[in-house]
């Protein structure tokens, strides 16, 4: 089979770069790519140049439980690679001392395209995002200044910070920038669906998957918009309120009644690997998710307009839609050795 090579022009900082196979590189020491047909990232790379040393430092910090108050919990405790950097062992995130939070952890990938973060959008900058779990009393329960003081006592870390930032003095800003250099590199764009869209080997879709794609575009794509499979917005998807958690979503941040029961629209990439589903992890499989959208919607003033009409799916339709969703799993990303826990 003849492989099709795409050539097009990308513009970065006034320089023209030719990119093949539909990928546009971001200048730096590590390979961040913008797939053909994707929008430009929201993240400003000019303020935090990607380097191999910065990436490795961020990776080490991400896996280091020493960032938590009692050195028991790391970022990776709730964000494991094989699940799309979320967790699959419980519905709600757990932190230090086994304390239980109020929400299921979000997946971490394609963050460069994110305009805001967390289920309620309470953070609008990727470099600030780690402060939320670090300072949350039921997650890592620490302060950035405590982490900085601890890292400055480590000759290993001081050496790593010097390699990354030409300064062995650890600062809070450099801690956050290093974490961002690791997490922004968590890119997922090589699923079967992607290869199908790029007409590549490995992208041969089955009849069920193609029918599922058609159903998806008819019923789901207005919120889970291709190619990111999110519109970066917030919607009320008709879930009944959990009376124990009493979580009303984005209204906590904006204090606007119009945002009651609205939560971030998550990306559906790697969805077959990132169960349980919804902000509170209430659904353990995709079949239950589809049952909610076809027969479980709770009407309320802020319900997403797309859900005000009933979604009609036969059992075969549901199976085909799930088959398509499974085609969004990106094994290259889920098993990429660059994102493993290394100590170098």
TORKOL-4160 file (C-alpha; in steps of 0.2 Angstrom, whole numbers, padded with zeros to 4 digits, m for minus):
344
<pt num="1" X="0000" Y="0000" Z="0000"/>
<pt num="2" X="0007" Y="0017" Z="m0005"/>
<pt num="3" X="0008" Y="0029" Z="0010"/>
<pt num="4" X="0002" Y="0046" Z="0007"/>
<pt num="5" X="0013" Y="0060" Z="0014"/>
<pt num="6" X="0006" Y="0077" Z="0017"/>
<pt num="7" X="0016" Y="0092" Z="0016"/>
<pt num="8" X="0010" Y="0109" Z="0023"/>
<pt num="9" X="0017" Y="0125" Z="0031"/>
<pt num="10" X="0016" Y="0130" Z="0049"/>
<pt num="11" X="0021" Y="0147" Z="0056"/>
<pt num="12" X="0029" Y="0149" Z="0073"/>
<pt num="13" X="0037" Y="0165" Z="0078"/>
<pt num="14" X="0039" Y="0171" Z="0060"/>
<pt num="15" X="0047" Y="0155" Z="0054"/>
<pt num="16" X="0040" Y="0144" Z="0041"/>
<pt num="17" X="0042" Y="0126" Z="0045"/>
<pt num="18" X="0038" Y="0112" Z="0033"/>
<pt num="19" X="0029" Y="0097" Z="0041"/>
<pt num="20" X="0026" Y="0079" Z="0034"/>
<pt num="21" X="0013" Y="0066" Z="0038"/>
<pt num="22" X="0002" Y="0080" Z="0044"/>
<pt num="23" X="0011" Y="0085" Z="0060"/>
<pt num="24" X="0017" Y="0102" Z="0064"/>
<pt num="25" X="0032" Y="0103" Z="0077"/>
<pt num="26" X="0034" Y="0116" Z="0090"/>
<pt num="27" X="0052" Y="0122" Z="0091"/>
<pt num="28" X="0061" Y="0115" Z="0107"/>
<pt num="29" X="0072" Y="0101" Z="0113"/>
<pt num="30" X="0057" Y="0089" Z="0114"/>
<pt num="31" X="0044" Y="0084" Z="0101"/>
<pt num="32" X="0028" Y="0092" Z="0103"/>
<pt num="33" X="0017" Y="0090" Z="0088"/>
<pt num="34" X="0001" Y="0098" Z="0081"/>
<pt num="35" X="m0008" Y="0086" Z="0071"/>
<pt num="36" X="m0015" Y="0091" Z="0054"/>
<pt num="37" X="m0032" Y="0098" Z="0055"/>
<pt num="38" X="m0031" Y="0102" Z="0073"/>
<pt num="39" X="m0033" Y="0120" Z="0080"/>
<pt num="40" X="m0018" Y="0130" Z="0086"/>
<pt num="41" X="m0014" Y="0126" Z="0105"/>
<pt num="42" X="m0020" Y="0138" Z="0118"/>
<pt num="43" X="m0004" Y="0135" Z="0128"/>
<pt num="44" X="0009" Y="0149" Z="0126"/>
<pt num="45" X="0025" Y="0139" Z="0123"/>
<pt num="46" X="0035" Y="0155" Z="0121"/>
<pt num="47" X="0034" Y="0158" Z="0140"/>
<pt num="48" X="0040" Y="0140" Z="0145"/>
<pt num="49" X="0051" Y="0133" Z="0131"/>
<pt num="50" X="0051" Y="0114" Z="0131"/>
<pt num="51" X="0067" Y="0106" Z="0134"/>
<pt num="52" X="0072" Y="0088" Z="0138"/>
<pt num="53" X="0079" Y="0093" Z="0155"/>
<pt num="54" X="0063" Y="0102" Z="0159"/>
<pt num="55" X="0052" Y="0087" Z="0154"/>
<pt num="56" X="0062" Y="0075" Z="0164"/>
<pt num="57" X="0061" Y="0086" Z="0179"/>
<pt num="58" X="0043" Y="0088" Z="0177"/>
<pt num="59" X="0041" Y="0069" Z="0175"/>
<pt num="60" X="0050" Y="0066" Z="0191"/>
<pt num="61" X="0040" Y="0079" Z="0201"/>
<pt num="62" X="0024" Y="0071" Z="0194"/>
<pt num="63" X="0028" Y="0054" Z="0201"/>
<pt num="64" X="0036" Y="0060" Z="0218"/>
<pt num="65" X="0025" Y="0057" Z="0233"/>
<pt num="66" X="0036" Y="0069" Z="0242"/>
<pt num="67" X="0025" Y="0084" Z="0235"/>
<pt num="68" X="0011" Y="0079" Z="0247"/>
<pt num="69" X="0012" Y="0084" Z="0266"/>
<pt num="70" X="0015" Y="0066" Z="0272"/>
<pt num="71" X="0025" Y="0060" Z="0257"/>
<pt num="72" X="0011" Y="0047" Z="0253"/>
<pt num="73" X="0003" Y="0054" Z="0237"/>
<pt num="74" X="0009" Y="0060" Z="0220"/>
<pt num="75" X="0001" Y="0067" Z="0205"/>
<pt num="76" X="0002" Y="0050" Z="0198"/>
<pt num="77" X="m0008" Y="0042" Z="0212"/>
<pt num="78" X="m0024" Y="0049" Z="0204"/>
<pt num="79" X="m0017" Y="0049" Z="0186"/>
<pt num="80" X="m0011" Y="0033" Z="0179"/>
<pt num="81" X="m0005" Y="0031" Z="0162"/>
<pt num="82" X="m0014" Y="0015" Z="0156"/>
<pt num="83" X="m0031" Y="0024" Z="0160"/>
<pt num="84" X="m0027" Y="0040" Z="0151"/>
<pt num="85" X="m0019" Y="0047" Z="0166"/>
<pt num="86" X="m0034" Y="0046" Z="0177"/>
<pt num="87" X="m0039" Y="0032" Z="0190"/>
<pt num="88" X="m0050" Y="0017" Z="0188"/>
<pt num="89" X="m0050" Y="0009" Z="0205"/>
<pt num="90" X="m0063" Y="0020" Z="0213"/>
<pt num="91" X="m0076" Y="0033" Z="0208"/>
<pt num="92" X="m0070" Y="0047" Z="0218"/>
<pt num="93" X="m0052" Y="0053" Z="0220"/>
<pt num="94" X="m0042" Y="0048" Z="0236"/>
<pt num="95" X="m0029" Y="0058" Z="0244"/>
<pt num="96" X="m0018" Y="0057" Z="0260"/>
<pt num="97" X="m0024" Y="0046" Z="0274"/>
<pt num="98" X="m0036" Y="0038" Z="0262"/>
<pt num="99" X="m0047" Y="0054" Z="0262"/>
<pt num="100" X="m0060" Y="0054" Z="0249"/>
<pt num="101" X="m0064" Y="0069" Z="0238"/>
<pt num="102" X="m0080" Y="0074" Z="0229"/>
<pt num="103" X="m0075" Y="0071" Z="0211"/>
<pt num="104" X="m0068" Y="0058" Z="0199"/>
<pt num="105" X="m0051" Y="0063" Z="0192"/>
<pt num="106" X="m0050" Y="0070" Z="0175"/>
<pt num="107" X="m0039" Y="0062" Z="0161"/>
<pt num="108" X="m0023" Y="0071" Z="0157"/>
<pt num="109" X="m0019" Y="0073" Z="0139"/>
<pt num="110" X="m0020" Y="0086" Z="0125"/>
<pt num="111" X="m0019" Y="0099" Z="0139"/>
<pt num="112" X="m0011" Y="0112" Z="0127"/>
<pt num="113" X="m0028" Y="0114" Z="0119"/>
<pt num="114" X="m0037" Y="0117" Z="0136"/>
<pt num="115" X="m0043" Y="0134" Z="0140"/>
<pt num="116" X="m0048" Y="0130" Z="0158"/>
<pt num="117" X="m0046" Y="0115" Z="0169"/>
<pt num="118" X="m0054" Y="0105" Z="0183"/>
<pt num="119" X="m0072" Y="0099" Z="0182"/>
<pt num="120" X="m0079" Y="0117" Z="0187"/>
<pt num="121" X="m0066" Y="0127" Z="0177"/>
<pt num="122" X="m0059" Y="0134" Z="0193"/>
<pt num="123" X="m0041" Y="0135" Z="0185"/>
<pt num="124" X="m0037" Y="0144" Z="0168"/>
<pt num="125" X="m0019" Y="0142" Z="0167"/>
<pt num="126" X="m0010" Y="0125" Z="0165"/>
<pt num="127" X="0005" Y="0131" Z="0175"/>
<pt num="128" X="m0006" Y="0135" Z="0190"/>
<pt num="129" X="m0017" Y="0119" Z="0189"/>
<pt num="130" X="m0005" Y="0109" Z="0200"/>
<pt num="131" X="m0008" Y="0121" Z="0215"/>
<pt num="132" X="m0026" Y="0114" Z="0216"/>
<pt num="133" X="m0022" Y="0096" Z="0221"/>
<pt num="134" X="m0006" Y="0101" Z="0230"/>
<pt num="135" X="m0016" Y="0113" Z="0242"/>
<pt num="136" X="m0032" Y="0103" Z="0243"/>
<pt num="137" X="m0034" Y="0096" Z="0261"/>
<pt num="138" X="m0041" Y="0079" Z="0255"/>
<pt num="139" X="m0028" Y="0077" Z="0241"/>
<pt num="140" X="m0010" Y="0082" Z="0244"/>
<pt num="141" X="m0013" Y="0094" Z="0258"/>
<pt num="142" X="0003" Y="0104" Z="0256"/>
<pt num="143" X="0009" Y="0121" Z="0252"/>
<pt num="144" X="0020" Y="0126" Z="0237"/>
<pt num="145" X="0032" Y="0135" Z="0249"/>
<pt num="146" X="0035" Y="0119" Z="0259"/>
<pt num="147" X="0038" Y="0109" Z="0243"/>
<pt num="148" X="0051" Y="0122" Z="0238"/>
<pt num="149" X="0060" Y="0121" Z="0255"/>
<pt num="150" X="0060" Y="0102" Z="0254"/>
<pt num="151" X="0067" Y="0102" Z="0236"/>
<pt num="152" X="0081" Y="0115" Z="0240"/>
<pt num="153" X="0087" Y="0102" Z="0253"/>
<pt num="154" X="0090" Y="0089" Z="0239"/>
<pt num="155" X="0106" Y="0089" Z="0230"/>
<pt num="156" X="0098" Y="0078" Z="0216"/>
<pt num="157" X="0084" Y="0090" Z="0213"/>
<pt num="158" X="0095" Y="0106" Z="0214"/>
<pt num="159" X="0106" Y="0097" Z="0200"/>
<pt num="160" X="0090" Y="0094" Z="0190"/>
<pt num="161" X="0083" Y="0111" Z="0192"/>
<pt num="162" X="0100" Y="0118" Z="0186"/>
<pt num="163" X="0100" Y="0107" Z="0171"/>
<pt num="164" X="0082" Y="0113" Z="0167"/>
<pt num="165" X="0083" Y="0132" Z="0171"/>
<pt num="166" X="0101" Y="0136" Z="0173"/>
<pt num="167" X="0098" Y="0139" Z="0191"/>
<pt num="168" X="0100" Y="0127" Z="0205"/>
<pt num="169" X="0089" Y="0137" Z="0217"/>
<pt num="170" X="0072" Y="0129" Z="0217"/>
<pt num="171" X="0058" Y="0141" Z="0215"/>
<pt num="172" X="0039" Y="0139" Z="0215"/>
<pt num="173" X="0038" Y="0146" Z="0198"/>
<pt num="174" X="0051" Y="0133" Z="0191"/>
<pt num="175" X="0042" Y="0119" Z="0200"/>
<pt num="176" X="0026" Y="0123" Z="0191"/>
<pt num="177" X="0034" Y="0126" Z="0174"/>
<pt num="178" X="0043" Y="0109" Z="0175"/>
<pt num="179" X="0026" Y="0100" Z="0179"/>
<pt num="180" X="0018" Y="0110" Z="0164"/>
<pt num="181" X="0033" Y="0104" Z="0153"/>
<pt num="182" X="0029" Y="0086" Z="0157"/>
<pt num="183" X="0010" Y="0087" Z="0157"/>
<pt num="184" X="0009" Y="0097" Z="0141"/>
<pt num="185" X="0018" Y="0083" Z="0132"/>
<pt num="186" X="0004" Y="0071" Z="0136"/>
<pt num="187" X="m0002" Y="0071" Z="0118"/>
<pt num="188" X="m0015" Y="0058" Z="0111"/>
<pt num="189" X="m0018" Y="0058" Z="0092"/>
<pt num="190" X="m0014" Y="0040" Z="0086"/>
<pt num="191" X="m0030" Y="0030" Z="0089"/>
<pt num="192" X="m0038" Y="0019" Z="0076"/>
<pt num="193" X="m0050" Y="0034" Z="0073"/>
<pt num="194" X="m0035" Y="0045" Z="0069"/>
<pt num="195" X="m0027" Y="0033" Z="0057"/>
<pt num="196" X="m0044" Y="0031" Z="0049"/>
<pt num="197" X="m0045" Y="0050" Z="0047"/>
<pt num="198" X="m0027" Y="0051" Z="0040"/>
<pt num="199" X="m0030" Y="0036" Z="0028"/>
<pt num="200" X="m0016" Y="0027" Z="0037"/>
<pt num="201" X="m0013" Y="0008" Z="0039"/>
<pt num="202" X="m0021" Y="0003" Z="0055"/>
<pt num="203" X="m0036" Y="0014" Z="0052"/>
<pt num="204" X="m0047" Y="0001" Z="0044"/>
<pt num="205" X="m0064" Y="0004" Z="0053"/>
<pt num="206" X="m0077" Y="m0010" Z="0054"/>
<pt num="207" X="m0095" Y="m0008" Z="0049"/>
<pt num="208" X="m0100" Y="m0006" Z="0067"/>
<pt num="209" X="m0087" Y="0007" Z="0070"/>
<pt num="210" X="m0092" Y="0017" Z="0055"/>
<pt num="211" X="m0110" Y="0016" Z="0060"/>
<pt num="212" X="m0105" Y="0021" Z="0077"/>
<pt num="213" X="m0096" Y="0036" Z="0070"/>
<pt num="214" X="m0111" Y="0042" Z="0061"/>
<pt num="215" X="m0122" Y="0040" Z="0076"/>
<pt num="216" X="m0109" Y="0050" Z="0086"/>
<pt num="217" X="m0108" Y="0064" Z="0074"/>
<pt num="218" X="m0127" Y="0065" Z="0075"/>
<pt num="219" X="m0130" Y="0064" Z="0093"/>
<pt num="220" X="m0114" Y="0068" Z="0103"/>
<pt num="221" X="m0102" Y="0079" Z="0092"/>
<pt num="222" X="m0110" Y="0096" Z="0097"/>
<pt num="223" X="m0102" Y="0095" Z="0114"/>
<pt num="224" X="m0088" Y="0081" Z="0111"/>
<pt num="225" X="m0082" Y="0090" Z="0095"/>
<pt num="226" X="m0069" Y="0082" Z="0084"/>
<pt num="227" X="m0054" Y="0081" Z="0084"/>
<pt num="228" X="m0051" Y="0085" Z="0102"/>
<pt num="229" X="m0068" Y="0077" Z="0106"/>
<pt num="230" X="m0072" Y="0091" Z="0118"/>
<pt num="231" X="m0078" Y="0109" Z="0115"/>
<pt num="232" X="m0069" Y="0115" Z="0131"/>
<pt num="233" X="m0086" Y="0120" Z="0137"/>
<pt num="234" X="m0097" Y="0117" Z="0152"/>
<pt num="235" X="m0114" Y="0108" Z="0151"/>
<pt num="236" X="m0128" Y="0101" Z="0162"/>
<pt num="237" X="m0129" Y="0084" Z="0155"/>
<pt num="238" X="m0145" Y="0079" Z="0165"/>
<pt num="239" X="m0138" Y="0069" Z="0179"/>
<pt num="240" X="m0148" Y="0069" Z="0195"/>
<pt num="241" X="m0139" Y="0077" Z="0210"/>
<pt num="242" X="m0130" Y="0065" Z="0221"/>
<pt num="243" X="m0138" Y="0070" Z="0238"/>
<pt num="244" X="m0122" Y="0065" Z="0248"/>
<pt num="245" X="m0110" Y="0075" Z="0238"/>
<pt num="246" X="m0122" Y="0090" Z="0233"/>
<pt num="247" X="m0110" Y="0095" Z="0220"/>
<pt num="248" X="m0118" Y="0108" Z="0208"/>
<pt num="249" X="m0103" Y="0111" Z="0197"/>
<pt num="250" X="m0097" Y="0127" Z="0189"/>
<pt num="251" X="m0109" Y="0138" Z="0199"/>
<pt num="252" X="m0097" Y="0137" Z="0214"/>
<pt num="253" X="m0084" Y="0146" Z="0203"/>
<pt num="254" X="m0095" Y="0159" Z="0194"/>
<pt num="255" X="m0109" Y="0161" Z="0207"/>
<pt num="256" X="m0121" Y="0162" Z="0192"/>
<pt num="257" X="m0137" Y="0153" Z="0192"/>
<pt num="258" X="m0135" Y="0149" Z="0174"/>
<pt num="259" X="m0120" Y="0138" Z="0178"/>
<pt num="260" X="m0129" Y="0127" Z="0191"/>
<pt num="261" X="m0126" Y="0108" Z="0187"/>
<pt num="262" X="m0114" Y="0112" Z="0173"/>
<pt num="263" X="m0097" Y="0103" Z="0172"/>
<pt num="264" X="m0083" Y="0102" Z="0160"/>
<pt num="265" X="m0086" Y="0093" Z="0144"/>
<pt num="266" X="m0072" Y="0080" Z="0145"/>
<pt num="267" X="m0063" Y="0073" Z="0130"/>
<pt num="268" X="m0069" Y="0056" Z="0124"/>
<pt num="269" X="m0052" Y="0051" Z="0118"/>
<pt num="270" X="m0046" Y="0035" Z="0127"/>
<pt num="271" X="m0064" Y="0034" Z="0135"/>
<pt num="272" X="m0064" Y="0015" Z="0135"/>
<pt num="273" X="m0049" Y="0015" Z="0147"/>
<pt num="274" X="m0054" Y="0029" Z="0158"/>
<pt num="275" X="m0069" Y="0022" Z="0168"/>
<pt num="276" X="m0078" Y="0026" Z="0179"/>
<pt num="277" X="m0087" Y="0040" Z="0170"/>
<pt num="278" X="m0095" Y="0057" Z="0175"/>
<pt num="279" X="m0089" Y="0070" Z="0187"/>
<pt num="280" X="m0093" Y="0058" Z="0202"/>
<pt num="281" X="m0088" Y="0042" Z="0194"/>
<pt num="282" X="m0106" Y="0035" Z="0195"/>
<pt num="283" X="m0106" Y="0025" Z="0179"/>
<pt num="284" X="m0094" Y="0010" Z="0178"/>
<pt num="285" X="m0096" Y="0006" Z="0160"/>
<pt num="286" X="m0101" Y="0014" Z="0143"/>
<pt num="287" X="m0117" Y="0005" Z="0142"/>
<pt num="288" X="m0123" Y="0014" Z="0158"/>
<pt num="289" X="m0118" Y="0030" Z="0151"/>
<pt num="290" X="m0128" Y="0028" Z="0135"/>
<pt num="291" X="m0143" Y="0022" Z="0145"/>
<pt num="292" X="m0142" Y="0038" Z="0154"/>
<pt num="293" X="m0142" Y="0048" Z="0138"/>
<pt num="294" X="m0157" Y="0039" Z="0131"/>
<pt num="295" X="m0168" Y="0036" Z="0146"/>
<pt num="296" X="m0160" Y="0045" Z="0162"/>
<pt num="297" X="m0160" Y="0063" Z="0158"/>
<pt num="298" X="m0166" Y="0074" Z="0172"/>
<pt num="299" X="m0174" Y="0090" Z="0165"/>
<pt num="300" X="m0169" Y="0107" Z="0174"/>
<pt num="301" X="m0168" Y="0125" Z="0169"/>
<pt num="302" X="m0149" Y="0123" Z="0164"/>
<pt num="303" X="m0150" Y="0107" Z="0155"/>
<pt num="304" X="m0140" Y="0107" Z="0139"/>
<pt num="305" X="m0151" Y="0112" Z="0124"/>
<pt num="306" X="m0144" Y="0097" Z="0114"/>
<pt num="307" X="m0152" Y="0085" Z="0127"/>
<pt num="308" X="m0169" Y="0093" Z="0127"/>
<pt num="309" X="m0174" Y="0082" Z="0113"/>
<pt num="310" X="m0174" Y="0063" Z="0117"/>
<pt num="311" X="m0160" Y="0053" Z="0110"/>
<pt num="312" X="m0166" Y="0037" Z="0101"/>
<pt num="313" X="m0154" Y="0023" Z="0100"/>
<pt num="314" X="m0158" Y="0004" Z="0098"/>
<pt num="315" X="m0148" Y="m0009" Z="0106"/>
<pt num="316" X="m0138" Y="m0012" Z="0090"/>
<pt num="317" X="m0135" Y="0007" Z="0089"/>
<pt num="318" X="m0128" Y="0007" Z="0107"/>
<pt num="319" X="m0116" Y="m0007" Z="0103"/>
<pt num="320" X="m0110" Y="0001" Z="0087"/>
<pt num="321" X="m0108" Y="0018" Z="0096"/>
<pt num="322" X="m0098" Y="0009" Z="0109"/>
<pt num="323" X="m0087" Y="0001" Z="0096"/>
<pt num="324" X="m0083" Y="0018" Z="0089"/>
<pt num="325" X="m0079" Y="0025" Z="0106"/>
<pt num="326" X="m0067" Y="0010" Z="0108"/>
<pt num="327" X="m0058" Y="0016" Z="0092"/>
<pt num="328" X="m0053" Y="0032" Z="0101"/>
<pt num="329" X="m0041" Y="0022" Z="0112"/>
<pt num="330" X="m0023" Y="0027" Z="0108"/>
<pt num="331" X="m0011" Y="0013" Z="0113"/>
<pt num="332" X="0004" Y="0023" Z="0107"/>
<pt num="333" X="0000" Y="0035" Z="0120"/>
<pt num="334" X="m0006" Y="0023" Z="0134"/>
<pt num="335" X="0010" Y="0014" Z="0133"/>
<pt num="336" X="0023" Y="0027" Z="0128"/>
<pt num="337" X="0038" Y="0024" Z="0138"/>
<pt num="338" X="0042" Y="0042" Z="0139"/>
<pt num="339" X="0028" Y="0045" Z="0152"/>
<pt num="340" X="0033" Y="0031" Z="0163"/>
<pt num="341" X="0041" Y="0033" Z="0181"/>
<pt num="342" X="0059" Y="0036" Z="0178"/>
<pt num="343" X="0071" Y="0043" Z="0191"/>
<pt num="344" X="0083" Y="0050" Z="0178"/>
